[in-house]
Amino acid sequence: MSADDYDRFADDYEAENATSLLNACYERPAVLDLVGDVQGRRILDAGCGSGPLAAELVARGADVTGFDGSPAMIDLARRRLGGTVPLTVHDLAEPLPYEDESYDVVVASLVLHYLEDWDGPLAELRRVLRPGGRLVASVNHPFAQVLNAPEDDYFKTRLYSEDVELNGQTTELTFWHRPLREVVRAVTDAGLDLRVLDEPGPSKDTPPELMPPRIASGERSAFFCFLFVVAERPGVVH
Ligand SMILES: C[S@@+](CC[C@H](N)C(=O)[O-])C[C@H]1O[C@@H](n2cnc3c(N)ncnc32)[C@H](O)[C@@H]1O
């Protein structure tokens, strides 16, 4: 799986992302909570897809820039965001086309798990953050692999695949698994201070028909799906 793959099912993914439990009621609200007050903040949306998070950040008063590796996803984002957000087709694995220290916040929502190497991309995300600025990232939770693929080596950074159904079509998505210690190492080696590792549950606003029954009943508060990371570029806050 890479950004190219999103070109094949951009419309179906956008539709799924708009209303699904995992995106609309869990991942996006969790990222927005972790980002906090964005009024007047300069935010880079790395791997912005069709722009649902960018749209929400703009609505909350942020000054947002976005990029994604998939031209089809960027086309959808342009349609959604009009001229409000500068958008670029760009690969997160390559050096970023942005000035040093030009953002208060970088959001990287469900994109880093497509990359084998995090060291170069995280160094670039740190470079474009101002001192005191924060990276808010979400990735597939590594412990989900322990549950879903107990025969595979949890401690190895390796590729794995999952079948996802989009609009009645089954699509194989491929991700890079990395153990939690490797997530933490990559973040800290990039010169970022780890502030939060979070495992929230779905939003309280999740429609009842989408809420997992064991969470609705109070038996559980969350499920293994995504891991949320907040890391700060150290330095003097201007
Ligand atoms: C699961 S979608 C998430 C999109 C968006 N962040 C959201 O939350 O709605 C993953 C996105 O990452 C993009 N992507 C995958 N690999 C990438 C890469 N190497 N560079 C930039 N974007 C990439 C895909 O094109 C896709 O739009």
The ligand as an SDF file (V2000), in Angstrom:
LIG
                    3D

 27 29  0  0  0  0  0  0  0  0999 V2000
   -5.9410    6.4040    5.8210 C   0  0  0  0  0  0  0  0  0  0  0  0
   -5.7510    7.7490    4.7120 S   0  0  0  0  0  0  0  0  0  0  0  0
   -5.8960    9.1190    5.8660 C   0  0  0  0  0  0  0  0  0  0  0  0
   -6.1620   10.4180    5.1910 C   0  0  0  0  0  0  0  0  0  0  0  0
   -6.3640   11.6040    6.1460 C   0  0  0  0  0  0  0  0  0  0  0  0
   -5.1930   11.8450    6.9730 N   0  0  0  0  0  0  0  0  0  0  0  0
   -7.5830   11.3720    6.9950 C   0  0  0  0  0  0  0  0  0  0  0  0
   -7.4320   11.1020    8.1840 O   0  0  0  0  0  0  0  0  0  0  0  0
   -8.6890   11.4590    6.4620 O   0  0  0  0  0  0  0  0  0  0  0  0
   -4.0250    7.7010    4.3830 C   0  0  0  0  0  0  0  0  0  0  0  0
   -3.5560    8.7780    3.4320 C   0  0  0  0  0  0  0  0  0  0  0  0
   -2.1180    8.7260    3.4170 O   0  0  0  0  0  0  0  0  0  0  0  0
   -1.6910    8.9680    2.1020 C   0  0  0  0  0  0  0  0  0  0  0  0
   -0.3280    8.4330    1.9630 N   0  0  0  0  0  0  0  0  0  0  0  0
    0.0790    7.1450    2.0180 C   0  0  0  0  0  0  0  0  0  0  0  0
    1.4100    7.0810    1.8860 N   0  0  0  0  0  0  0  0  0  0  0  0
    1.8590    8.3620    1.7520 C   0  0  0  0  0  0  0  0  0  0  0  0
    3.1310    8.9600    1.5680 C   0  0  0  0  0  0  0  0  0  0  0  0
    4.2410    8.2140    1.5130 N   0  0  0  0  0  0  0  0  0  0  0  0
    3.2180   10.3020    1.4460 N   0  0  0  0  0  0  0  0  0  0  0  0
    2.0960   11.0760    1.5140 C   0  0  0  0  0  0  0  0  0  0  0  0
    0.8570   10.5670    1.6740 N   0  0  0  0  0  0  0  0  0  0  0  0
    0.7350    9.2340    1.7890 C   0  0  0  0  0  0  0  0  0  0  0  0
   -2.7250    8.2680    1.2300 C   0  0  0  0  0  0  0  0  0  0  0  0
   -2.7030    8.7540   -0.0910 O   0  0  0  0  0  0  0  0  0  0  0  0
   -4.0050    8.5880    1.9880 C   0  0  0  0  0  0  0  0  0  0  0  0
   -4.6070    9.7790    1.5270 O   0  0  0  0  0  0  0  0  0  0  0  0
  1  2  1  0
  2  3  1  0
  2 10  1  0
  3  4  1  0
  4  5  1  0
  5  6  1  0
  5  7  1  0
  7  8  2  0
  7  9  1  0
 10 11  1  0
 11 12  1  0
 11 26  1  0
 12 13  1  0
 13 14  1  0
 13 24  1  0
 14 15  1  0
 14 23  1  0
 15 16  2  0
 16 17  1  0
 17 18  1  0
 17 23  2  0
 18 19  1  0
 18 20  2  0
 20 21  1  0
 21 22  2  0
 22 23  1  0
 24 25  1  0
 24 26  1  0
 26 27  1  0
M  CHG  2   2   1   9  -1
M  END
$$$$
